[in-house]
Amino acid sequence: MRRLAAVAALVFLSLLVNSCASGPDVRPYEGTKFMSDDEEKRFGHYVDAEVTNQFLVLEKKEITEAVSEIGQSLAKVSHRPKLKHTFKVLNSSSINAFAAPGGYVYITTGLLEELESRDELAAILAHELGHVSGRHSVRALRSARYANAALTVVSILAALGAAATGVPVAGDLTQAVGLITTMIVYQGYSRSYESQADRLGMIYASKAGYKPEAMLSVFKKFIKLRDEEGKKESLVVLSSHPALEDRIKAAEEYLAKLKEDRK
C-alpha cells in the first residue's frame, strides 16, 4: 500500500509539473485569484515547516544576514514588494536553491560555496523571487485538481481555513504540503516557468543595482559543475530544469533586450 501511494505521488507530480508548461512568460502574478495572499502565506508557513524539518537551518549570523540583505534588496524591486519575504540558508552539501509559497526563499551552503560574488548570489536569489512573483507553486497547486481528483483546491483552502482556527493540520492540506515541498526541493518547474523566473531575475538584479550578467556566469558555473566528476549528483538545482545551454542563449538574448531598453 505504501509503495502504491509513492507511485501515485510520483505520477501526480509528473502531471503537475507538465500541466504548468503553458505558463505565462512575461507577466507574473496573474490567474491565481483562487488563493488570496493571506491563504498563500499560511500555506507557505506549513511548507516552510516541512522544509526545515528536512534540512538544518544554518545559524551563522554573518552568513544568514548577508544573504537576507541581498534578498531583501531584490524583493523591494520585485512584483510583490509588500509581501514579507523570508530568506533561509540550509546547511546542506547539495547545490540547490528554491522558493516556497508566501515568500520563503532557500539556498544551501553547498551552493553558496560555489558562488564567487554578490552579483552571482543576487542572480540566484532573484531567480527564486521570480518564482515567488509568478506564484508558480500556487499555480502548480491549482493544477492539482486536474491531476488528482481527491486533492481539490476547495478542500485545501477549507483545510487552511480550519487550521487557522486551531484545527490540527491533516488530510488534503498535509498531502498538498508534502507534494509541493517535494516539487520545489527536488523537481523544479516547467520550462516556461523557469524561463520566466530567469527573465524576472535579471530584471530584479538590474533594478537592485547588481549585474544581471551574473546570471550567465552562474549558468556557466553550473555547466562546469555538471561535467565535473562527483559533482553532478549534488547539483539538485538543475533537476527538471531546461538545458543550461538553452538558458544561456535565452539569457543572452534577454540581456541584449534589457540593454537596448535602457538606451
Helices and strands as residue ranges (DSSP letters): H 2-19, H 37-54, H 61-75, E 86-90, E 97-100, E 104-108, H 109-112, H 118-133, H 136-147, H 153-164, H 171-182, I 183-187, H 191-207, H 214-226, G 232-234, G 236-238, H 244-262
